[in-house]
Amino acid sequence: MQRLLVTGGAGFIGSNFARYMLKKYRDLHVTVFDKLTYAGRVENLQDVAENFVGRYTFAQGDICDAERVTEVLATYEIDTVVNFAAETHVDRSILDPNAFIQTDVFGSYVLLEAAHKAGNLRYHQISTDEVYGHIEGDHRSKESDNLAPRSPYAASKAGGDHLVNSYFITYGLPITISRGANNIGPYQYPEKALPLFATNALNDQPLPVYGDGQQRRDYQYVGDHCQAITSFCKRG
């Protein structure tokens, strides 16, 4: 892994991952590829651009644009792709499922096809524990558990995961998939639960609660998640 493409790298977890990798590996060049939607902001990478001159490049584009993806892989001589690019908010997926299918399923297909045609590049897919659906009691999901998505967002991510696995089985593409829990940390867009609760509380606004409020969630700090992804990329 010498030349890394981080798709969706201007978003919350992606920008933290790009920063983490550049700090950890001094011989690594990172290209961030991002469409720059509402949650993907170049401001999230301002310090990266200033501190890693010559080792960091930003390329704007959409992972659904096959021509642009192929161009970026060739131009920056990418050998490893880590795909963070996704529509991720459950509520938004209920209001507009189309955007989720396009990015999370078709976009994953475009990246996989480009990685395969470029010589079977190393590919890691960032997924979510949402693909397992409702978790009963104290059960902890295992990768062998059945997928049972309960929202268009979760279903689109599960669809992307199945495509990724199919490219390993069919074409021998070297892939890994990680399904993280809810992340917290710097650069998180304020629509997510913890920053939303914090900002609403500061502004004396109601805290949105679903059902009876007795649900439980697993949370992980984004820096720990980035460290785990690095392990997958290196040893997965």
N, C-alpha and C positions, 0 to 999 in steps of 0.2 A: 504494500500500500504506500505509494509515493505521491500519486496525484489523485486527489479525492474530490468527487462531485457531491455536494450536499444540496439536494433539491428541497425547496421550502426552507432554505437556510436563513431567510430573513425573518422567519417567524419565531415563536417563543422557544421551543426546544431546539430547533435547527440552529438558531443563532448561538445558543449556549454551547451546542455541540461543536460548531465551527471554531469558536473561541477556545474550547477545551482542547481540541485536537492540535491547534496551532501552538498552544502553550506546551503541550506534552511532547510533541514530535517536531524537532527543529529541522528535520530533513523533509517535511511534508508540505506540499502545496495544496491549498484548498480553494476550489471554485464553488461559490454559492450561486445557485440557479433559482430564481424566484420570480413569480408573476407580479409580486407587490400588490396584493389585495389588501383588504382592510386590516388584516392581522399581520401581514408581512411588510415590514418597514425597514428601509435602509438605515434609519436611525438606530435600530437594534445592533447594527454592525459598525457604527461609526468608530468606536475604539479599535475594532479589529482592523479596519482600513488604515488607521493611523499607526498602529503598533506592529503590523506585519506586512509592511511594504515589500513587494517582491515575492511574497509567499501566499498572498491572498488576492483573489480576483472575484469580482461580482459580474454575473451575466444575467440580464433580465430575460425572462421568457416563461412560457406556459408548458408544463409537461405533456399537455395534450397536442402540442405542435411537434410532430415527428421530425420535420425538417430542421427546426431550431435545435431540438435535442441532439440529433445526429451531428449537427454543426458544432455544438459545444463539446461533445465527447471527443471529436477529432481535433478541434482547435487547441484544447487544453490537455490533450493526450491523457485522458482520464483512464485510470486502471480500476477504480473502485467507486461504486455509486451507493450512497445512503439516501433513501427516499423518505423525507419528512413531508413532502408536499401533499396536502390533503385538506379537504373540508372537514372540520372536526367537531362542530358544536351540535349536540343532539337537537336542541330547539330549532336551530336553523334548518336542520335536515327535515324536520316535520313540515316546515313552511315551504321549503324549496328542495325536494329530493333530487331534482335534475342535476343541480350543481355538484352534488355529492357523487352521483353515478359517473358523471363526466370525469371529475378529478380523481376520485379514489379507485375507480375501476378502469375506465378507459385510459386515464393518465398513467396508471401502473402498467397497463399493457404496452403503451408507447415506450416507456422506459425499458421494460424488459426486452422488447423487440430490438430496440437500439443497442442495448447491452449485449444481446446475443449476436447481432450482426457485426458488432465492433470486435468480436473475438471472444465472446463469453466472459465479459468483465465480471469481477466480483460485485455482488449485488446484495444489499441488506434492506429489508422492508421494515419500516416502523409501523407497527400495527397497534392494537389496543385490546385491553382485557374486555372491552365492551362486546367483542365477538362471542363471548361465552354466555351472554345474556344474564338472566337473574341467577344469583348465587345463593343457595340455601345455607342458612346457619353459619357454621364456622368453616365450610368447605373452602379450600384454596385451589384455584384452577390449575390443572396440569395441561401440558400441550396435547395430551392424548384425549382430553375431554371433547365431547361433541360441541360444535359451534351452534349457538342458538340466539342469533342477533334479534333485538327487539325494537330497533329503530332503523330508519333509512341510513343513518350514519353508520351504525354497527354493521348493517347488512352490506353496505358499500365497502367497508374495510375487510369484511370476511370474503367478499368477492375478490378483492385485490389479493388477499392472502392465497386464495385458491389458484389464482393465475400465477403468482410467484412460484408456488410449489409445482405447478404444471410445467413451468419452464425448466426446473431442475429435472423432473422426470423425463420430459420429452427431448430437451436439448442439452442436458448436462450443465446448465447454467449454475455456477457456484453461488448459492443463495443461503441466506439465513433470514428469519423473521423473529422480531421481538414484540411482545404484547405487554406493554407497560401499563401501570395503573395511572391514576390522575396525578399530574405533575403540578408542583408549585415552585415558585422561585422568580428571579428577576426576568423582566421583559415579557411577563405573561399578560396577554390581552385581558382587559378588565371585565369581559363578559363571563369569564370562568368563575366558579363558585367562590373560592376564597378571596380573590381580589374584588369580586362583586360585593360580597358581604362586607368586606372592609370599607370599601368606598361608600356603600349605602349607609353603613353605620356612622361613618364620619359626617355624612350629609343628612343624617337624621331621616333616612328613607326606609321603607319596609324591607325586610329580608325575605326574598322569595323562597318558599318552602313547598315541596311537593307532598301531597298526601298528609300523613300524620307526623311527618318529620322524624320518624324513628329509623330511617334508612341509615346504613353505614357505608362508608367509602374507604378504600385504601388510598393513601397519598404517598408520593415519593418526591424527594427533593430533586430538582432537575439536574443538578450536578452529579448526583448518584446515578441517575438514569444515563447521563452521558458516559460515565465511567463504565457502566454495564454494556452499553452499545459498543464501546471501544473493544471490550473483551470479546463480544460476538464477532466483530470485524476481524480481530486478530486470531482468535482461536476457535470460532464457531464452526 
